[in-house]
C-alpha cells in the first residue's frame, strides 16, 4: 500500500522504515528541511541499531521517500500515520498542538478516502478530536477514518521490536478501517488485538505506567535491602520466578528516564485528574523515581563529604544503553549537581556525547574512552549500563587516585570487585570495601 508517515522522530522514522521493509511504499514527512535532506541520503537523525542500514536498503529499492511537502506526501497515500511529538506541558498534560496541526494538514490535502492512524501517544479522547478536526476542515469530498494504533517500541531495540513485538493494538469505530491496518501489519507476524478507540488510547498509558511502577517498586525494595543487608538482585530473581510477577523491569537502579515513562506517567495522572480521580499510586511512582536519580550523589557525599576540587568520572550519559537520547537522563541531574559543588566532571558515553555537549553544563569535560575518563579520578559514577562499561577490563580502575566506584546500574559482580580490591557501592546490594585501610562504608 501507499503510506505516509508524518513526523520522523523515534516513532515515526522507525514506523516508516519498518513498513517500507515489509513491502509498502512509504513517504515520511517532516517540516525540518535539513533533516529531510540528510534522510534522503540515508543518514538517520537518531541513533538506533539497524535503522540506518534499513533506511539505505529501502531507499535504494524505491520504497522509502522523504519530503517536507505535505501535499506531495499525501497525494497517493491510502493510509496516513500521525507520529509527531506530544511534549509535556508544565502541568504534566500532553501538548497536542502538533497533532492538531497534522489533522488540519490532512484535511487540507487528502484527495482520496484515507485511513488516518494515530501513533503518537495521546490522551484518551484525542482520536475523536482528530476525527472532528478533519471532518470540519475537509477540502475535498472524501471519507477519512481515524484509528488508534499506539506504539510499544523500546529505544535501543526499536527495529527488533517492530518485527518481534508482543502485540499490535488497533482501536477503531470502523471494522473496515481496522481490517485495513491489520492487513498492512500482517507481514510483521505480530498478534493483533482489536478494541475501541478509547481503550486503545488507555492501553498505551496503562502499559507504561505499570512498567514504571515495577521500576519504582524494585527501587524502593532496593533501598530497604541496603538497610537490612539483603541483596536486591537475589530478591528480584526470587520474585521473578513467580509467573504472576515475571522478571522484566525488576532491575534496581537510579530510576527510569527517556521520552516515554516520565512524560506518560505525568500525563496519566493529569488524565485521571480531568475526570476527578486522584491517581495516588502513580503519583508515588513519580516521586520515587525523582528521588532515586539523586541516590548516587548521596552515596558519593557520604563517602567524600567535601567534593570541591575533586575529579569525578561519569560513565554513561544517555538514559539507557543503545540510544543517544538524553531526555530525562540521570546524567542531567547528576552532572549539574556535581558542577554546582565545584567538582571537575569528566564524562564518557560511546554514543550520546554529541547530544550531551548541547545539553549539559559547559564545564563538563568529555573523554574518548572509559580508560581516559577514570584515569586520575577520585571516584567513578556509573549512570548507564553500556556493554562497553560492563565488559571493561577491571584493571582500568586502578588508574584512579583511589579505586572508588559508585554504580547506579549494578554492572559488576560483588565478588569481582572484592577480588580486585576495589571499593564498590551499588544499588540494593552490600558494599565492597577495599583492603587499603581507608575509612569505608560497610
C-alpha positions as CSV (number, residue, x, y, z in Angstrom):
1,X,0.0,0.0,0.0
2,X,1.0,3.7,-0.3
3,X,1.6,5.0,3.2
4,X,2.6,8.5,4.5
5,X,4.1,9.0,7.9
6,X,4.1,12.5,9.5
7,X,6.9,13.0,11.9
8,X,10.4,11.4,11.8
9,X,11.3,11.1,15.4
10,X,11.9,7.7,17.0
11,X,8.3,6.5,16.5
12,X,7.7,8.0,13.0
13,X,11.0,7.1,11.4
14,X,11.1,3.5,12.8
15,X,7.5,3.0,11.8
16,X,8.1,4.3,8.2
17,X,11.3,2.4,7.6
18,X,9.8,-0.8,9.0
19,X,6.7,-0.5,6.9
20,X,8.8,0.0,3.8
21,X,10.9,-3.0,4.7
22,X,7.8,-5.3,4.6
23,X,6.9,-4.1,1.1
24,X,4.8,-0.9,1.4
25,X,5.7,2.4,-0.4
26,X,6.3,4.9,2.4
27,X,6.8,8.7,2.3
28,X,8.0,10.2,5.6
29,X,7.1,13.8,6.1
30,X,8.8,16.4,8.3
31,X,8.9,20.2,8.4
32,X,12.7,20.3,9.0
33,X,14.2,20.6,5.5
34,X,17.7,20.0,6.7
35,X,16.7,16.8,8.4
36,X,14.8,15.7,5.2
37,X,17.9,16.2,3.1
38,X,20.0,14.0,5.4
39,X,17.4,11.3,5.5
40,X,17.2,11.3,1.7
41,X,20.9,10.3,1.8
42,X,20.2,7.5,4.2
43,X,21.5,9.4,7.2
44,X,19.4,8.8,10.3
45,X,18.9,11.7,12.7
46,X,18.7,9.4,15.6
47,X,20.9,6.5,16.8
48,X,19.0,3.2,16.7
49,X,20.8,-0.1,16.0
50,X,20.0,-1.3,12.5
51,X,18.0,1.7,11.4
52,X,20.5,3.4,9.0
53,X,21.1,0.2,7.1
54,X,17.4,-0.5,6.7
55,X,16.9,3.1,5.5
56,X,19.5,2.8,2.8
57,X,18.3,-0.6,1.7
58,X,14.7,0.6,1.2
59,X,15.7,4.0,-0.4
60,X,17.7,2.1,-2.9
61,X,14.9,-0.3,-3.6
62,X,12.4,2.5,-4.2
63,X,10.1,2.0,-1.3
64,X,11.1,4.8,1.1
65,X,10.9,8.5,0.4
66,X,11.3,11.7,2.4
67,X,9.7,15.1,1.9
68,X,8.7,18.3,3.7
69,X,5.8,18.9,1.3
70,X,2.5,17.6,2.9
71,X,0.6,17.8,-0.4
72,X,3.2,15.7,-2.1
73,X,3.3,13.2,0.7
74,X,-0.5,12.8,0.9
75,X,-1.4,12.8,-2.7
76,X,-1.2,9.0,-3.2
77,X,-1.4,7.9,0.4
78,X,-4.1,5.3,1.3
79,X,-3.0,5.4,4.9
80,X,-1.5,8.3,6.9
81,X,0.3,7.8,10.2
82,X,0.5,10.6,12.7
83,X,3.7,10.3,14.6
84,X,4.6,13.8,15.8
85,X,5.6,14.7,19.3
86,X,3.2,15.3,22.2
87,X,5.6,17.1,24.6
88,X,4.8,17.6,28.3
89,X,3.2,20.9,29.4
90,X,4.1,22.4,32.8
91,X,1.1,20.8,34.4
92,X,2.0,17.4,33.1
93,X,-0.6,17.2,30.4
94,X,0.3,16.4,26.8
95,X,0.7,19.3,24.3
96,X,-1.4,18.3,21.3
97,X,-0.7,21.3,19.1
98,X,1.5,19.3,16.7
99,X,-1.1,16.5,16.4
100,X,-3.9,19.0,15.7
101,X,-1.8,20.7,13.0
102,X,-1.3,17.4,11.2
103,X,-5.1,16.8,11.4
104,X,-5.6,20.2,9.6
105,X,-2.9,19.4,7.1
106,X,-4.6,16.1,6.3
107,X,-8.0,17.9,5.9
108,X,-6.4,20.4,3.5
109,X,-4.6,17.9,1.2
110,X,-6.3,14.5,1.4
111,X,-7.8,13.8,-2.1
112,X,-9.0,10.2,-1.6
113,X,-10.6,8.0,1.0
114,X,-7.9,7.5,3.7
115,X,-7.3,5.8,7.0
116,X,-5.5,8.0,9.5
117,X,-3.5,6.1,12.1
118,X,-2.5,7.8,15.3
119,X,0.9,6.5,16.5
120,X,1.6,9.5,18.7
121,X,0.9,8.9,22.4
122,X,-2.2,10.9,23.1
123,X,-4.7,11.3,26.0
124,X,-7.9,9.3,25.9
125,X,-10.4,11.1,23.6
126,X,-7.8,12.6,21.3
127,X,-8.6,10.4,18.3
128,X,-12.2,11.6,18.4
129,X,-10.9,15.2,18.4
130,X,-8.7,14.4,15.4
131,X,-11.7,13.0,13.6
132,X,-13.7,16.1,14.4
133,X,-10.9,18.5,13.2
134,X,-10.5,16.6,9.9
135,X,-14.3,16.4,9.3
136,X,-14.8,20.1,9.9
137,X,-11.9,21.2,7.7
138,X,-12.1,18.8,4.7
139,X,-11.4,20.5,1.4
140,X,-12.5,17.5,-0.8
141,X,-15.5,15.1,-0.6
142,X,-13.6,12.2,0.8
143,X,-14.1,9.8,3.7
144,X,-11.4,9.8,6.4
145,X,-11.4,7.2,9.2
146,X,-9.2,7.8,12.3
147,X,-8.0,4.9,14.3
148,X,-5.7,4.5,17.3
149,X,-2.6,2.3,16.8
150,X,-0.3,3.0,19.8
151,X,3.4,2.1,19.6
152,X,5.2,-0.1,22.1
153,X,8.8,0.3,20.8
154,X,11.8,0.4,23.1
155,X,14.6,2.8,22.3
156,X,17.7,0.8,21.5
157,X,15.8,-2.2,20.2
158,X,13.0,-0.4,18.2
159,X,13.8,-2.2,14.9
160,X,13.8,-5.6,16.6
161,X,10.6,-4.7,18.4
162,X,8.8,-3.8,15.1
163,X,9.3,-7.4,13.8
164,X,9.1,-9.2,17.2
165,X,6.5,-7.3,19.2
166,X,4.1,-8.8,21.7
167,X,1.0,-7.3,20.1
168,X,-0.3,-4.7,17.7
169,X,-3.2,-2.8,19.2
170,X,-5.8,-1.4,16.9
171,X,-8.6,0.8,18.2
172,X,-11.3,1.8,15.8
173,X,-15.0,2.5,15.3
174,X,-14.8,1.1,11.8
175,X,-14.3,-2.6,11.2
176,X,-13.2,-1.9,7.6
177,X,-10.5,0.7,8.7
178,X,-9.3,-1.7,11.4
179,X,-9.0,-4.5,8.9
180,X,-7.0,-2.3,6.6
181,X,-4.4,-1.6,9.3
182,X,-4.4,-5.3,10.3
183,X,-3.6,-6.2,6.7
184,X,-0.8,-3.6,6.5
185,X,0.8,-5.0,9.5
186,X,0.3,-8.7,8.6
187,X,3.8,-9.3,7.3
188,X,5.3,-8.5,10.7
189,X,3.7,-11.6,12.0
190,X,2.8,-10.0,15.4
191,X,-0.5,-10.8,17.1
192,X,-3.2,-8.2,16.6
193,X,-5.6,-7.0,19.4
194,X,-8.6,-5.0,18.3
195,X,-10.7,-2.8,20.6
196,X,-12.5,0.5,20.7
197,X,-10.5,3.8,20.2
198,X,-10.6,5.0,23.8
199,X,-9.5,1.6,25.2
200,X,-6.6,1.5,22.7
201,X,-5.5,5.0,23.9
202,X,-5.7,3.9,27.5
203,X,-3.7,0.7,26.8
204,X,-0.6,2.7,25.9
205,X,-0.7,4.8,29.1
206,X,-1.6,2.0,31.3
207,X,1.2,-0.2,30.0
208,X,3.9,2.4,30.5
209,X,2.5,3.4,33.9
210,X,2.6,-0.3,35.0
211,X,6.2,-0.8,33.9
212,X,7.2,2.5,35.6
213,X,5.5,1.2,38.7
214,X,7.6,-2.0,38.6
215,X,10.8,0.0,38.3
216,X,9.9,2.3,41.2
217,X,8.8,-0.6,43.3
218,X,12.0,-2.6,43.0
219,X,14.0,0.6,43.6
220,X,12.1,1.1,46.9
221,X,12.8,-2.6,47.7
222,X,16.5,-2.0,46.9
223,X,16.6,0.9,49.4
224,X,15.2,-1.3,52.1
225,X,17.6,-4.1,51.2
226,X,20.6,-1.8,51.7
227,X,19.4,-1.0,55.2
228,X,18.8,-4.7,56.0
229,X,21.9,-6.2,54.4
230,X,19.9,-8.1,51.8
231,X,20.8,-8.3,48.1
232,X,18.1,-6.9,45.8
233,X,19.3,-8.9,42.8
234,X,18.5,-12.2,44.7
235,X,15.2,-10.7,45.8
236,X,14.3,-9.7,42.3
237,X,15.3,-13.1,40.9
238,X,13.2,-14.8,43.5
239,X,10.2,-12.6,42.8
240,X,10.6,-13.0,39.0
241,X,10.2,-16.8,39.2
242,X,6.6,-16.2,40.1
243,X,4.9,-16.2,36.7
244,X,2.3,-13.7,38.0
245,X,5.2,-11.2,38.5
246,X,7.8,-12.0,35.9
247,X,11.4,-11.0,35.8
248,X,11.2,-8.0,33.4
249,X,11.7,-4.4,34.7
250,X,12.9,-5.6,38.1
251,X,16.5,-4.3,37.8
252,X,17.2,-2.0,40.6
253,X,19.0,1.2,39.7
254,X,18.7,5.0,39.6
255,X,15.3,5.2,38.0
256,X,13.7,5.5,34.6
257,X,14.2,8.3,32.0
258,X,13.7,8.8,28.3
259,X,10.8,10.2,26.2
260,X,8.0,7.9,27.4
261,X,7.8,6.9,31.0
262,X,8.4,10.3,32.7
263,X,6.0,12.0,30.3
264,X,3.3,9.3,30.1
265,X,3.1,8.8,33.9
266,X,2.5,12.5,34.4
267,X,0.1,12.7,31.6
268,X,-2.0,9.8,33.0
269,X,-2.1,11.5,36.4
270,X,-3.4,14.6,34.6
271,X,-5.9,12.5,32.6
272,X,-7.2,10.9,35.9
273,X,-7.4,14.4,37.4
274,X,-9.5,15.6,34.5
275,X,-12.2,13.1,35.5
276,X,-11.8,14.0,39.2
277,X,-9.8,10.8,40.1
278,X,-6.7,11.1,42.3
279,X,-4.2,8.5,41.0
280,X,-2.3,8.3,44.3
281,X,-0.3,5.2,43.3
282,X,1.1,6.7,40.2
283,X,2.0,9.9,42.0
284,X,4.1,7.9,44.3
285,X,5.8,6.2,41.4
286,X,6.8,9.5,40.0
287,X,8.1,10.8,43.4
288,X,10.1,7.7,44.0
289,X,11.8,8.0,40.5
290,X,12.6,11.6,41.1
291,X,14.2,10.8,44.4
292,X,16.1,7.8,43.0
293,X,18.0,9.9,40.5
294,X,19.9,11.6,43.3
295,X,20.9,8.3,45.0
296,X,24.4,8.2,43.7
297,X,25.1,11.8,44.8
298,X,24.0,10.8,48.3
299,X,26.3,7.8,48.3
300,X,29.2,9.9,46.9
301,X,28.7,12.7,49.5
302,X,28.7,10.1,52.3
303,X,32.0,8.7,51.1
304,X,33.6,12.1,50.2
305,X,31.9,14.8,52.3
306,X,34.0,17.6,50.7
307,X,33.7,17.2,47.0
308,X,35.1,20.6,45.9
309,X,38.0,20.3,43.6
310,X,37.6,16.5,43.3
311,X,37.8,14.8,39.9
312,X,34.8,12.6,39.3
313,X,34.4,10.3,36.3
314,X,30.8,9.8,34.9
315,X,30.3,6.7,32.7
316,X,27.1,6.8,30.6
317,X,25.1,9.9,29.8
318,X,22.1,8.6,27.7
319,X,19.1,7.5,29.7
320,X,19.6,3.9,28.7
321,X,22.1,1.9,26.5
322,X,21.9,1.7,22.7
323,X,20.5,5.1,22.3
324,X,21.7,8.7,22.2
325,X,18.6,10.0,23.8
326,X,19.3,12.3,26.7
327,X,15.7,13.1,27.7
328,X,15.1,12.8,31.4
329,X,18.5,11.0,31.8
330,X,20.0,10.8,35.3
331,X,23.2,12.5,33.9
332,X,21.3,15.8,33.6
333,X,20.7,15.9,37.4
334,X,24.0,14.3,38.5
335,X,26.4,16.3,36.4
336,X,24.7,19.6,37.2
337,X,24.8,18.9,40.9
338,X,28.5,17.9,40.8
339,X,29.4,21.1,38.9
340,X,27.5,23.2,41.4
341,X,29.6,22.0,44.3
342,X,32.9,22.6,42.5
343,X,33.6,19.1,41.1
344,X,35.7,18.5,38.0
345,X,33.4,16.2,35.9
346,X,34.9,14.0,33.2
347,X,32.2,12.1,31.3
348,X,32.2,9.3,28.7
349,X,29.4,7.8,26.7
350,X,30.0,5.7,23.5
351,X,27.1,7.3,21.6
352,X,25.4,10.2,23.3
353,X,28.3,12.7,23.8
354,X,27.3,14.9,20.8
355,X,23.8,15.3,22.3
356,X,25.3,15.8,25.7
357,X,27.5,18.6,24.7
358,X,24.4,20.6,23.5
359,X,22.6,19.9,26.8
360,X,24.9,19.5,29.8
361,X,26.7,22.3,31.6
362,X,29.6,23.7,29.6
363,X,32.0,22.9,32.4
364,X,31.6,19.1,31.9
365,X,34.7,17.6,30.2
366,X,34.5,14.7,27.8
367,X,36.8,11.7,27.5
368,X,37.3,9.5,24.4
369,X,37.2,6.2,26.4
370,X,36.4,4.6,29.8
371,X,40.1,4.5,30.5
372,X,40.6,8.2,29.8
373,X,37.6,9.2,31.9
374,X,38.6,7.2,35.0
375,X,42.3,7.9,34.9
376,X,43.3,10.2,37.8
377,X,39.7,10.5,39.1
378,X,38.8,10.4,42.8
379,X,35.6,8.4,42.2
380,X,33.7,6.9,39.3
381,X,29.9,7.1,38.9
382,X,28.2,4.6,36.5
383,X,24.9,6.0,35.2
384,X,24.2,3.9,32.0
385,X,24.8,0.2,31.7
386,X,26.5,0.2,28.3
387,X,28.1,-3.2,27.3
388,X,31.4,-1.3,26.9
389,X,31.2,-0.4,30.6
390,X,30.0,-3.8,31.8
391,X,32.8,-5.6,29.9
392,X,35.7,-3.2,30.6
393,X,38.9,-4.6,32.0
394,X,38.6,-4.0,35.7
395,X,42.2,-3.1,35.8
396,X,41.5,0.3,34.3
397,X,40.0,1.4,37.6
398,X,43.5,1.0,39.2
399,X,44.5,4.2,37.3
400,X,42.2,6.2,39.6
401,X,43.7,8.2,42.5
402,X,41.8,5.7,44.6
403,X,39.6,2.9,43.2
404,X,36.1,4.0,44.3
405,X,33.1,3.1,42.1
406,X,29.5,4.0,42.8
407,X,27.4,2.1,40.3
408,X,23.8,3.2,39.6
409,X,23.1,0.2,37.3
410,X,24.7,-2.8,39.2
411,X,27.1,-3.5,36.3
412,X,29.6,-5.6,38.2
413,X,29.5,-8.7,40.4
414,X,30.4,-8.1,44.0
415,X,32.9,-10.9,44.1
416,X,34.7,-9.3,41.0
417,X,35.2,-6.1,42.9
418,X,36.3,-7.8,46.0
419,X,38.8,-9.9,44.1
420,X,40.3,-6.7,42.5
421,X,40.4,-4.8,45.8
422,X,38.1,-2.1,44.6
423,X,35.7,-0.1,46.9
424,X,32.3,-0.6,45.3
425,X,28.9,0.7,46.1
426,X,25.9,-0.3,44.0
427,X,22.1,-0.2,44.4
428,X,20.4,-2.5,46.9
429,X,23.4,-4.7,47.4
430,X,26.1,-4.9,50.1
431,X,29.0,-2.6,49.6
432,X,32.5,-3.9,49.0
433,X,35.4,-2.4,51.0
434,X,39.0,-2.3,49.8
435,X,41.8,-3.7,51.9
436,X,43.8,-0.4,52.0
437,X,42.8,0.7,55.4
438,X,40.6,3.6,54.4
439,X,37.6,4.5,56.4
440,X,34.9,2.9,54.2
441,X,31.2,2.4,54.2
442,X,30.2,-1.0,55.4
